[in-house]
Amino acid sequence: MRLFCTYALSLVGVIVLSGCTHIQPAEEASSTWYDCGKAGTYEARLTDQKAWISPAKQQQWIEMERARSISGRLYAEGKHNNFLYRPHQARLQLEGNQPTYCRETVAPIGTTAQATPDQPVIWEARGQSPAWQLDMYSDGSLTLKTGQQLRHFSGWRPLEQGMLVKRFKLNGNQAPILTQEHVGCMDPVSGQRWPIRVLLDHNDQEWVGCGRNKPQSIP
């Protein structure tokens, strides 16, 4: 049974959704936040074939299916709702209104708990040029922070399991590939020696850093 959403336009031009409470994104979908100007801030959860779009703090999702496009990755629901994804930017159209161009942003205040699990960090990696940090939590989820952007991933799957080299693909659309080399590494932040050299393939770039099991504090 397909569920439909109803829409209302607030006084400031932000779309308010209702009737979508039973629609939930897939667990493997990656999360990215977008600033859509006067239309407000939206969260997009993406897989290769589906997208879920919600205005900030509403948690009322519009589910869209992958559609044909010659420019970027297009998702659509009916004739009036669509989301065109490109790296670092997007175009959103709801209820036949004029398309709104959006840029990636950080999660708004009050919603960061959704992007950062309430779990202890058990493994961490970080690097410079550009500065980035990858944290793995006890429930298997991960967050990747690059500059002002924070992305959440539900987990990862192994691609290669060697004695000294291990490769993993993070869950989600446009998710990075993580390579762990057990050769030792000098952490550029602390100057300490960490046991794992890390390579992160992200947006056609290779970022280098160091990784380790997170030291647990003693209560």
N, C-alpha and C positions, 0 to 999 in steps of 0.2 A: 504494500500500500504506500503510495507516494504522499508525502506530507507537504502542504503548502504553507507559506508564510504570508502574513498580512503586514502592511507597511503604513507608517504614518510619518509625515514630515514635521519636524519640530520647528519652533519659531526661528531657530538659528540655522535651519537648513540641513540638519543632521537626520539621516534616516533612522527611525526607531522601529524595531522589529517586534512582532508578537506572533504567537502561534507556531514557533519553531523549536519549542523546548524539547521535543523528542528527537531532534536531529543532533547527532554528536559526531565530531571528527574521528577518523580512524586513529588508533594509537600510534601508528607508524608515521603519521603526517608530521612534517616539520612546521615549525611556527615562525612567522615573520610578521613584524608590526609595520604598518604604513601610515604615514601622515598624508592625508588626502585634502589638506587645506581646509576650506570652509565646510567641506563634507564631514570633517572629523577624523578621528583616528580609528583604524580598523586592524584586526588581527586576521591573518590569512594562514590557514593550515592546508598544506599542499602535499599531495602524492602525485605520481605521474599521471593518473587518470582522473583524479577528483580534487576539488578545492572546497574548503569550508570558509566562509567569510562571516565575521561578526564585528559590529561596532564595539568600541572599547567599553568594558565593564558590563555589557549586556548579556554575554554568553548566550545569544540567540543566533543560531547558525543558519546561513543559507548554504545549501549544498549544490554544487555545480559539477557538471560532467565535462570531460575533455572534449573540445571541439576543434575543427580544422582551422588552421591559421597559417598565413605565410610570414607572419611577423610575431615572434615570441610564442609563448605557450598560452593558449586561450581556453578558458573554462566558461561554460554557459549554463543557465537554468531558464528554460522557456525562451521567449523572444526579447525580454526586456532586461534580464540580469546577466552580466558577464564580467569576467575578470581576466585581464591580459597581463601575464607575468613576464617580466624581463629581469635580469639580474640588477638588483639595487633600485628598481623602479617598477611601477605597475600602472594599469589603467582600470578604473572601476566604474561600472554603470549599473544602477539599480532602478527598477520601476520605470525604465524608459527615460529617465532624466539624462541631462547632458553628461557625457563621460567625464570623469574626474581623474586627473593625473596625480599619482601618489609616489612618494619616495620612502625608502626604508627609514625606520626610526626605532627608538627604544620603547620598551613597554611603558605605558603611563604609570604614574604613581598610583599604588593601590592594586596593580595587576602584576607586579613583578614576582609575587609568590607563585603565580602560575608558571612563570618561566624558570624560576629557581626552586627546585624541589625542596621540601622540608625534610631533607635527609642529610646525613653526614657525607662529606666528600671522602671517597676511599682511594681515588687515583687522580693525579693532576699532571698536566703538561702545560708548558708555556714557552713563548719565544718572543723575539724582537724583530723589527724591520719587516712587516709591521708588528706592533705589540698585539699578542693574542694569548688567550688562556682557555684551556679545555679542562673541565672538571667532570669526573664520573662519580655518581652518587650510589649509595648502598642499594637502591632499588633498580640499578642498571641504567637509569637515564643519564643524560649528559647535557651540559651547557657549554656553548662556545661563545666567548666574548672577544670581539674585535672592535677596538675603538669604543664607540658609544652603542654598538649593536650587540644584543644578546639573543642567541638562538637556542632553542630547546630541541633535543632529540630523545626519542623514547628508548633508544638502545643502539646496539651495533651488532653486526654479524661478521664472522671471520671470513676472510678471503684467502689467507695463507697462514699456515701454522708451522713455521720452521723452528729449529733450535735457537737460532740467534735473531731471526727476522720474523715478525708477525705483522700481517696487514688486516685491517678491518674497514668495513664500510658502515658509516653511521646511517641509521634509519632516517628516511625522509627524502623529499624532493631536493635536488641540487645539494645533497649532503656530501661532506668531505670524505676522503679516504685517508685513514690514519695508518702510518707505518711505524712500527716499533723496532728499533735495532738495539740489541743488548750489548752495546760496546762502550758505554760510559759517555758522559756528556757534562760539560761545564755550564751550569745554569747562569745565564747572563745577568739575571736579576740579583741573585744572592752571592754569586761567585763560588758557590759550593758545587761539588761534583755529584751529579745525579746518575743513576744506573742506566738510564735508557735514553738513547738519541731518538727524537721523534721527527717525522716528516708528515706534514699535513698538506694534502693536495686539495686546494680550495679555489673555485672559480678560475681554473686553468693556471693557478699559481702554486708553487711549492714553498711552504713555510717550514722553517727549521726551528726546532726547540728541544727541550729536555723534558723527560717525564719520570715519575716515581710514584710508588704507593704513598698515600698521604699519611704522615705521622699522626697518630691518634693521641690526643691529650689525655692525661690521666686525671680522673675526677678527684 
